[in-house]
Structures are given as C-alpha cells and as structure tokens.
C-alpha cells in the first residue's frame, strides 16, 4: 500500500513540475509585440516592425563602434559588429521581450516594445 502511494505522489509531482516548466518556457520564448526598438548610446535610433519581407539593414554607429543590424522575414539580428567578443552576433535572432540583444562594448540594445512588456509586472510592482 505504501509503495503505491509513493508512486502516485511521485507521478503527481512530476506532472506539476512538467506543467510549471512548460509555462516558464512559453513565457520565455513568447514575443510581446511586433515592434522593436534599437538604442545606441542610450538614444533610440530605430522604432518599427521587427520583421520585413525584404531585408532592411541598419548601421548603429556610436563612439564605441559599429553594429550592422538586419531585419528580415525571420526577425531582427546583429549581422556584424566590430567589438572583440561578438556576443551580440552569436545571440542570433531576437526571440523574447525578456532577453534583448545587447552589445555592451558598443553600447547597443535591441528589444521588443509594446503592450506586453510595458504592462508586465516588475520587481517593484505590488
């Protein structure tokens, strides 16, 4: 009898864990909006659609360096950069409002904007 109870409780715990993990993954990879915002040195240099049928290229030039950004049918990504580590290039396409593309050496941020991100609670909300 005890063995059967342990199996049932283990199954229920595994099911709850799987549901919670699925919810977290859906939230992490969900896109809040179609609008993106590109900031270079803290100033907005582009606001618009995050997808384009024809490739659109934007050069983000700052005192720290240059990043070439491509917006295409799959989304937005940093195609090339003149920083040392190229972390922003390796990030690939912008996938989530919770994980922006950032190039710290060149002071560049690419993020989704819109209702999803603006209305999401933050650490200070009550």
CNS distance restraints for C-alpha pairs under 8 A (distance, minus, plus):
assign (resid   1 and name CA) (resid   5 and name CA) 6.48 0.50 0.50
assign (resid   2 and name CA) (resid   6 and name CA) 6.32 0.50 0.50
assign (resid   3 and name CA) (resid   7 and name CA) 6.36 0.50 0.50
assign (resid   4 and name CA) (resid   8 and name CA) 6.27 0.50 0.50
assign (resid   5 and name CA) (resid   9 and name CA) 6.16 0.50 0.50
assign (resid   6 and name CA) (resid  10 and name CA) 6.02 0.50 0.50
assign (resid   7 and name CA) (resid  11 and name CA) 6.14 0.50 0.50
assign (resid   8 and name CA) (resid  12 and name CA) 6.24 0.50 0.50
assign (resid   9 and name CA) (resid  13 and name CA) 6.14 0.50 0.50
assign (resid  10 and name CA) (resid  14 and name CA) 6.12 0.50 0.50
assign (resid  11 and name CA) (resid  15 and name CA) 6.13 0.50 0.50
assign (resid  12 and name CA) (resid  16 and name CA) 6.20 0.50 0.50
assign (resid  13 and name CA) (resid  17 and name CA) 6.13 0.50 0.50
assign (resid  14 and name CA) (resid  18 and name CA) 6.17 0.50 0.50
assign (resid  15 and name CA) (resid  19 and name CA) 6.26 0.50 0.50
assign (resid  16 and name CA) (resid  20 and name CA) 6.16 0.50 0.50
assign (resid  17 and name CA) (resid  21 and name CA) 6.05 0.50 0.50
assign (resid  18 and name CA) (resid  22 and name CA) 6.09 0.50 0.50
assign (resid  19 and name CA) (resid  23 and name CA) 6.26 0.50 0.50
assign (resid  20 and name CA) (resid  24 and name CA) 6.31 0.50 0.50
assign (resid  21 and name CA) (resid  25 and name CA) 6.21 0.50 0.50
assign (resid  22 and name CA) (resid  26 and name CA) 6.13 0.50 0.50
assign (resid  23 and name CA) (resid  27 and name CA) 6.24 0.50 0.50
assign (resid  24 and name CA) (resid  28 and name CA) 6.07 0.50 0.50
assign (resid  25 and name CA) (resid  29 and name CA) 6.11 0.50 0.50
assign (resid  26 and name CA) (resid  30 and name CA) 5.79 0.50 0.50
assign (resid  28 and name CA) (resid  96 and name CA) 6.31 0.50 0.50
assign (resid  28 and name CA) (resid  98 and name CA) 6.61 0.50 0.50
assign (resid  29 and name CA) (resid  95 and name CA) 6.09 0.50 0.50
assign (resid  29 and name CA) (resid  96 and name CA) 5.23 0.50 0.50
assign (resid  30 and name CA) (resid  95 and name CA) 7.39 0.50 0.50
assign (resid  30 and name CA) (resid  96 and name CA) 5.76 0.50 0.50
assign (resid  30 and name CA) (resid  97 and name CA) 7.61 0.50 0.50
assign (resid  31 and name CA) (resid  95 and name CA) 6.60 0.50 0.50
assign (resid  31 and name CA) (resid  96 and name CA) 5.07 0.50 0.50
assign (resid  31 and name CA) (resid  97 and name CA) 6.01 0.50 0.50
assign (resid  31 and name CA) (resid 112 and name CA) 7.73 0.50 0.50
assign (resid  32 and name CA) (resid  96 and name CA) 7.21 0.50 0.50
assign (resid  32 and name CA) (resid  97 and name CA) 5.88 0.50 0.50
assign (resid  32 and name CA) (resid 112 and name CA) 6.79 0.50 0.50
assign (resid  32 and name CA) (resid 113 and name CA) 7.30 0.50 0.50
assign (resid  32 and name CA) (resid 114 and name CA) 6.74 0.50 0.50
assign (resid  32 and name CA) (resid 115 and name CA) 7.14 0.50 0.50
assign (resid  32 and name CA) (resid 116 and name CA) 4.64 0.50 0.50
assign (resid  32 and name CA) (resid 117 and name CA) 6.15 0.50 0.50
assign (resid  33 and name CA) (resid 112 and name CA) 6.23 0.50 0.50
assign (resid  33 and name CA) (resid 113 and name CA) 6.20 0.50 0.50
assign (resid  33 and name CA) (resid 114 and name CA) 5.38 0.50 0.50
assign (resid  33 and name CA) (resid 115 and name CA) 7.07 0.50 0.50
assign (resid  33 and name CA) (resid 116 and name CA) 6.58 0.50 0.50
assign (resid  34 and name CA) (resid  49 and name CA) 5.78 0.50 0.50
assign (resid  34 and name CA) (resid  50 and name CA) 5.47 0.50 0.50
assign (resid  34 and name CA) (resid  51 and name CA) 7.54 0.50 0.50
assign (resid  34 and name CA) (resid 112 and name CA) 7.03 0.50 0.50
assign (resid  34 and name CA) (resid 113 and name CA) 7.66 0.50 0.50
assign (resid  34 and name CA) (resid 114 and name CA) 7.70 0.50 0.50
assign (resid  35 and name CA) (resid  47 and name CA) 6.95 0.50 0.50
assign (resid  35 and name CA) (resid  48 and name CA) 5.23 0.50 0.50
assign (resid  35 and name CA) (resid  49 and name CA) 4.66 0.50 0.50
assign (resid  35 and name CA) (resid  50 and name CA) 5.47 0.50 0.50
assign (resid  35 and name CA) (resid 112 and name CA) 5.83 0.50 0.50
assign (resid  35 and name CA) (resid 113 and name CA) 5.53 0.50 0.50
assign (resid  35 and name CA) (resid 114 and name CA) 6.49 0.50 0.50
assign (resid  36 and name CA) (resid  46 and name CA) 7.90 0.50 0.50
assign (resid  36 and name CA) (resid  47 and name CA) 5.71 0.50 0.50
assign (resid  36 and name CA) (resid  48 and name CA) 5.62 0.50 0.50
assign (resid  36 and name CA) (resid  49 and name CA) 6.06 0.50 0.50
assign (resid  36 and name CA) (resid  50 and name CA) 5.34 0.50 0.50
assign (resid  36 and name CA) (resid 110 and name CA) 7.03 0.50 0.50
assign (resid  36 and name CA) (resid 111 and name CA) 5.58 0.50 0.50
assign (resid  36 and name CA) (resid 112 and name CA) 4.31 0.50 0.50
assign (resid  36 and name CA) (resid 113 and name CA) 5.46 0.50 0.50
assign (resid  37 and name CA) (resid  44 and name CA) 6.83 0.50 0.50
assign (resid  37 and name CA) (resid  45 and name CA) 7.80 0.50 0.50
assign (resid  37 and name CA) (resid  46 and name CA) 5.74 0.50 0.50
assign (resid  37 and name CA) (resid  47 and name CA) 4.58 0.50 0.50
assign (resid  37 and name CA) (resid  48 and name CA) 6.86 0.50 0.50
assign (resid  37 and name CA) (resid 110 and name CA) 5.82 0.50 0.50
assign (resid  37 and name CA) (resid 111 and name CA) 5.47 0.50 0.50
assign (resid  37 and name CA) (resid 112 and name CA) 6.15 0.50 0.50
assign (resid  37 and name CA) (resid 113 and name CA) 6.41 0.50 0.50
assign (resid  38 and name CA) (resid  44 and name CA) 5.77 0.50 0.50
assign (resid  38 and name CA) (resid  45 and name CA) 5.78 0.50 0.50
assign (resid  38 and name CA) (resid  46 and name CA) 5.12 0.50 0.50
assign (resid  38 and name CA) (resid  47 and name CA) 6.53 0.50 0.50
assign (resid  38 and name CA) (resid 108 and name CA) 7.39 0.50 0.50
assign (resid  38 and name CA) (resid 109 and name CA) 5.84 0.50 0.50
assign (resid  38 and name CA) (resid 110 and name CA) 4.55 0.50 0.50
assign (resid  38 and name CA) (resid 111 and name CA) 6.66 0.50 0.50
assign (resid  39 and name CA) (resid  43 and name CA) 5.16 0.50 0.50
assign (resid  39 and name CA) (resid  44 and name CA) 4.38 0.50 0.50
assign (resid  39 and name CA) (resid  45 and name CA) 5.72 0.50 0.50
assign (resid  39 and name CA) (resid  46 and name CA) 7.27 0.50 0.50
assign (resid  39 and name CA) (resid 108 and name CA) 5.70 0.50 0.50
assign (resid  39 and name CA) (resid 109 and name CA) 5.12 0.50 0.50
assign (resid  39 and name CA) (resid 110 and name CA) 6.41 0.50 0.50
assign (resid  40 and name CA) (resid  44 and name CA) 6.50 0.50 0.50
assign (resid  40 and name CA) (resid  45 and name CA) 6.58 0.50 0.50
assign (resid  40 and name CA) (resid  60 and name CA) 6.41 0.50 0.50
assign (resid  40 and name CA) (resid  61 and name CA) 7.43 0.50 0.50
assign (resid  40 and name CA) (resid  62 and name CA) 6.55 0.50 0.50
assign (resid  40 and name CA) (resid 106 and name CA) 7.84 0.50 0.50
assign (resid  40 and name CA) (resid 107 and name CA) 5.88 0.50 0.50
assign (resid  40 and name CA) (resid 108 and name CA) 4.65 0.50 0.50
assign (resid  40 and name CA) (resid 109 and name CA) 6.64 0.50 0.50
assign (resid  41 and name CA) (resid  62 and name CA) 6.59 0.50 0.50
assign (resid  41 and name CA) (resid 106 and name CA) 7.87 0.50 0.50
assign (resid  41 and name CA) (resid 107 and name CA) 5.26 0.50 0.50
assign (resid  41 and name CA) (resid 108 and name CA) 6.50 0.50 0.50
assign (resid  42 and name CA) (resid 107 and name CA) 7.54 0.50 0.50
assign (resid  42 and name CA) (resid 108 and name CA) 7.82 0.50 0.50
assign (resid  45 and name CA) (resid  60 and name CA) 7.62 0.50 0.50
assign (resid  50 and name CA) (resid  71 and name CA) 6.50 0.50 0.50
assign (resid  50 and name CA) (resid  72 and name CA) 7.96 0.50 0.50
assign (resid  50 and name CA) (resid  75 and name CA) 5.51 0.50 0.50
assign (resid  50 and name CA) (resid  76 and name CA) 5.96 0.50 0.50
assign (resid  50 and name CA) (resid 112 and name CA) 7.94 0.50 0.50
assign (resid  51 and name CA) (resid  71 and name CA) 5.81 0.50 0.50
assign (resid  51 and name CA) (resid  72 and name CA) 5.32 0.50 0.50
assign (resid  51 and name CA) (resid  73 and name CA) 5.16 0.50 0.50
assign (resid  51 and name CA) (resid  74 and name CA) 6.41 0.50 0.50
assign (resid  51 and name CA) (resid  75 and name CA) 4.69 0.50 0.50
assign (resid  51 and name CA) (resid  76 and name CA) 6.76 0.50 0.50
assign (resid  52 and name CA) (resid  56 and name CA) 7.08 0.50 0.50
assign (resid  52 and name CA) (resid  71 and name CA) 6.09 0.50 0.50
assign (resid  52 and name CA) (resid  72 and name CA) 4.66 0.50 0.50
assign (resid  52 and name CA) (resid  73 and name CA) 5.01 0.50 0.50
assign (resid  52 and name CA) (resid  75 and name CA) 7.46 0.50 0.50
assign (resid  53 and name CA) (resid  72 and name CA) 6.02 0.50 0.50
assign (resid  53 and name CA) (resid  73 and name CA) 5.05 0.50 0.50
assign (resid  54 and name CA) (resid  72 and name CA) 6.04 0.50 0.50
assign (resid  54 and name CA) (resid  73 and name CA) 7.14 0.50 0.50
assign (resid  55 and name CA) (resid  70 and name CA) 6.50 0.50 0.50
assign (resid  55 and name CA) (resid  71 and name CA) 5.58 0.50 0.50
assign (resid  55 and name CA) (resid  72 and name CA) 4.47 0.50 0.50
assign (resid  55 and name CA) (resid  73 and name CA) 7.41 0.50 0.50
assign (resid  56 and name CA) (resid  70 and name CA) 5.67 0.50 0.50
assign (resid  56 and name CA) (resid  71 and name CA) 5.07 0.50 0.50
assign (resid  56 and name CA) (resid  72 and name CA) 6.47 0.50 0.50
assign (resid  57 and name CA) (resid  68 and name CA) 6.82 0.50 0.50
assign (resid  57 and name CA) (resid  69 and name CA) 5.62 0.50 0.50
assign (resid  57 and name CA) (resid  70 and name CA) 4.71 0.50 0.50
assign (resid  57 and name CA) (resid  71 and name CA) 6.49 0.50 0.50
assign (resid  58 and name CA) (resid  68 and name CA) 5.86 0.50 0.50
assign (resid  58 and name CA) (resid  69 and name CA) 5.05 0.50 0.50
assign (resid  58 and name CA) (resid  70 and name CA) 6.51 0.50 0.50
assign (resid  59 and name CA) (resid  66 and name CA) 6.74 0.50 0.50
assign (resid  59 and name CA) (resid  67 and name CA) 5.78 0.50 0.50
assign (resid  59 and name CA) (resid  68 and name CA) 4.62 0.50 0.50
assign (resid  59 and name CA) (resid  69 and name CA) 6.18 0.50 0.50
assign (resid  60 and name CA) (resid  66 and name CA) 5.61 0.50 0.50
assign (resid  60 and name CA) (resid  67 and name CA) 5.12 0.50 0.50
assign (resid  60 and name CA) (resid  68 and name CA) 6.34 0.50 0.50
assign (resid  60 and name CA) (resid  69 and name CA) 7.41 0.50 0.50
assign (resid  60 and name CA) (resid 108 and name CA) 7.72 0.50 0.50
assign (resid  61 and name CA) (resid  65 and name CA) 6.08 0.50 0.50
assign (resid  61 and name CA) (resid  66 and name CA) 4.56 0.50 0.50
assign (resid  61 and name CA) (resid  67 and name CA) 6.65 0.50 0.50
assign (resid  62 and name CA) (resid  66 and name CA) 6.32 0.50 0.50
assign (resid  62 and name CA) (resid 106 and name CA) 6.82 0.50 0.50
assign (resid  62 and name CA) (resid 107 and name CA) 7.73 0.50 0.50
assign (resid  63 and name CA) (resid 106 and name CA) 7.80 0.50 0.50
assign (resid  64 and name CA) (resid 105 and name CA) 6.70 0.50 0.50
assign (resid  64 and name CA) (resid 106 and name CA) 4.81 0.50 0.50
assign (resid  64 and name CA) (resid 107 and name CA) 7.13 0.50 0.50
assign (resid  65 and name CA) (resid  81 and name CA) 7.71 0.50 0.50
assign (resid  65 and name CA) (resid  82 and name CA) 6.18 0.50 0.50
assign (resid  65 and name CA) (resid  83 and name CA) 6.98 0.50 0.50
assign (resid  65 and name CA) (resid 105 and name CA) 7.76 0.50 0.50
assign (resid  65 and name CA) (resid 106 and name CA) 5.16 0.50 0.50
assign (resid  66 and name CA) (resid  81 and name CA) 5.91 0.50 0.50
assign (resid  66 and name CA) (resid  82 and name CA) 5.97 0.50 0.50
assign (resid  66 and name CA) (resid 106 and name CA) 6.92 0.50 0.50
assign (resid  67 and name CA) (resid  78 and name CA) 6.77 0.50 0.50
assign (resid  67 and name CA) (resid  79 and name CA) 7.63 0.50 0.50
assign (resid  67 and name CA) (resid  80 and name CA) 5.82 0.50 0.50
assign (resid  67 and name CA) (resid  81 and name CA) 4.36 0.50 0.50
assign (resid  67 and name CA) (resid  82 and name CA) 6.77 0.50 0.50
assign (resid  67 and name CA) (resid 106 and name CA) 7.62 0.50 0.50
assign (resid  68 and name CA) (resid  78 and name CA) 5.90 0.50 0.50
assign (resid  68 and name CA) (resid  79 and name CA) 5.53 0.50 0.50
assign (resid  68 and name CA) (resid  80 and name CA) 5.16 0.50 0.50
assign (resid  68 and name CA) (resid  81 and name CA) 6.27 0.50 0.50
assign (resid  69 and name CA) (resid  76 and name CA) 7.14 0.50 0.50
assign (resid  69 and name CA) (resid  77 and name CA) 5.80 0.50 0.50
assign (resid  69 and name CA) (resid  78 and name CA) 4.41 0.50 0.50
assign (resid  69 and name CA) (resid  79 and name CA) 5.47 0.50 0.50
assign (resid  69 and name CA) (resid  80 and name CA) 7.24 0.50 0.50
assign (resid  70 and name CA) (resid  76 and name CA) 5.70 0.50 0.50
assign (resid  70 and name CA) (resid  77 and name CA) 5.55 0.50 0.50
assign (resid  70 and name CA) (resid  78 and name CA) 6.24 0.50 0.50
assign (resid  70 and name CA) (resid  79 and name CA) 6.09 0.50 0.50
assign (resid  71 and name CA) (resid  75 and name CA) 5.60 0.50 0.50
assign (resid  71 and name CA) (resid  76 and name CA) 4.35 0.50 0.50
assign (resid  71 and name CA) (resid  77 and name CA) 6.67 0.50 0.50
assign (resid  72 and name CA) (resid  76 and name CA) 6.45 0.50 0.50
assign (resid  74 and name CA) (resid  93 and name CA) 7.60 0.50 0.50
assign (resid  75 and name CA) (resid  93 and name CA) 6.11 0.50 0.50
assign (resid  75 and name CA) (resid  94 and name CA) 6.73 0.50 0.50
assign (resid  76 and name CA) (resid  93 and name CA) 5.43 0.50 0.50
assign (resid  76 and name CA) (resid  94 and name CA) 5.78 0.50 0.50
assign (resid  77 and name CA) (resid  89 and name CA) 7.27 0.50 0.50
assign (resid  77 and name CA) (resid  91 and name CA) 7.86 0.50 0.50
assign (resid  77 and name CA) (resid  92 and name CA) 5.61 0.50 0.50
assign (resid  77 and name CA) (resid  93 and name CA) 4.62 0.50 0.50
assign (resid  77 and name CA) (resid  94 and name CA) 6.20 0.50 0.50
assign (resid  77 and name CA) (resid 101 and name CA) 7.83 0.50 0.50
assign (resid  78 and name CA) (resid  88 and name CA) 6.22 0.50 0.50
assign (resid  78 and name CA) (resid  89 and name CA) 5.08 0.50 0.50
assign (resid  78 and name CA) (resid  92 and name CA) 7.10 0.50 0.50
assign (resid  78 and name CA) (resid  93 and name CA) 7.82 0.50 0.50
assign (resid  79 and name CA) (resid  89 and name CA) 5.91 0.50 0.50
assign (resid  80 and name CA) (resid  86 and name CA) 7.90 0.50 0.50
assign (resid  80 and name CA) (resid  89 and name CA) 6.07 0.50 0.50
assign (resid  81 and name CA) (resid  86 and name CA) 6.47 0.50 0.50
assign (resid  81 and name CA) (resid  88 and name CA) 7.81 0.50 0.50
assign (resid  81 and name CA) (resid  89 and name CA) 7.01 0.50 0.50
assign (resid  82 and name CA) (resid  86 and name CA) 7.64 0.50 0.50
assign (resid  83 and name CA) (resid 105 and name CA) 6.23 0.50 0.50
assign (resid  83 and name CA) (resid 106 and name CA) 6.85 0.50 0.50
assign (resid  86 and name CA) (resid  90 and name CA) 6.45 0.50 0.50
assign (resid  86 and name CA) (resid 103 and name CA) 7.93 0.50 0.50
assign (resid  87 and name CA) (resid  91 and name CA) 6.28 0.50 0.50
assign (resid  87 and name CA) (resid 103 and name CA) 6.95 0.50 0.50
assign (resid  88 and name CA) (resid  92 and name CA) 7.53 0.50 0.50
assign (resid  88 and name CA) (resid 101 and name CA) 6.09 0.50 0.50
assign (resid  88 and name CA) (resid 102 and name CA) 5.84 0.50 0.50
assign (resid  88 and name CA) (resid 103 and name CA) 5.28 0.50 0.50
assign (resid  91 and name CA) (resid 101 and name CA) 6.85 0.50 0.50
assign (resid  94 and name CA) (resid  99 and name CA) 7.62 0.50 0.50
assign (resid  94 and name CA) (resid 100 and name CA) 6.56 0.50 0.50
assign (resid  94 and name CA) (resid 101 and name CA) 6.40 0.50 0.50
assign (resid  94 and name CA) (resid 110 and name CA) 7.86 0.50 0.50
assign (resid  94 and name CA) (resid 111 and name CA) 7.49 0.50 0.50
assign (resid  95 and name CA) (resid  99 and name CA) 7.19 0.50 0.50
assign (resid  95 and name CA) (resid 100 and name CA) 7.99 0.50 0.50
assign (resid  96 and name CA) (resid 100 and name CA) 6.90 0.50 0.50
assign (resid  96 and name CA) (resid 112 and name CA) 7.47 0.50 0.50
assign (resid  97 and name CA) (resid 111 and name CA) 6.30 0.50 0.50
assign (resid  97 and name CA) (resid 112 and name CA) 5.23 0.50 0.50
assign (resid  97 and name CA) (resid 113 and name CA) 7.57 0.50 0.50
assign (resid  97 and name CA) (resid 117 and name CA) 6.59 0.50 0.50
assign (resid  99 and name CA) (resid 111 and name CA) 7.79 0.50 0.50
assign (resid 100 and name CA) (resid 109 and name CA) 6.81 0.50 0.50
assign (resid 100 and name CA) (resid 110 and name CA) 5.70 0.50 0.50
assign (resid 100 and name CA) (resid 111 and name CA) 4.77 0.50 0.50
assign (resid 100 and name CA) (resid 112 and name CA) 7.46 0.50 0.50
assign (resid 101 and name CA) (resid 109 and name CA) 5.80 0.50 0.50
assign (resid 101 and name CA) (resid 110 and name CA) 5.06 0.50 0.50
assign (resid 101 and name CA) (resid 111 and name CA) 6.61 0.50 0.50
assign (resid 102 and name CA) (resid 107 and name CA) 7.62 0.50 0.50
assign (resid 102 and name CA) (resid 108 and name CA) 5.67 0.50 0.50
assign (resid 102 and name CA) (resid 109 and name CA) 4.61 0.50 0.50
assign (resid 102 and name CA) (resid 110 and name CA) 6.47 0.50 0.50
assign (resid 103 and name CA) (resid 107 and name CA) 5.74 0.50 0.50
assign (resid 103 and name CA) (resid 108 and name CA) 4.97 0.50 0.50
assign (resid 103 and name CA) (resid 109 and name CA) 6.54 0.50 0.50
assign (resid 104 and name CA) (resid 108 and name CA) 6.49 0.50 0.50
assign (resid 112 and name CA) (resid 117 and name CA) 7.61 0.50 0.50
assign (resid 113 and name CA) (resid 117 and name CA) 6.27 0.50 0.50
assign (resid 113 and name CA) (resid 118 and name CA) 7.36 0.50 0.50
assign (resid 114 and name CA) (resid 118 and name CA) 6.23 0.50 0.50
assign (resid 115 and name CA) (resid 119 and name CA) 5.83 0.50 0.50
assign (resid 116 and name CA) (resid 120 and name CA) 6.11 0.50 0.50
assign (resid 121 and name CA) (resid 125 and name CA) 5.81 0.50 0.50
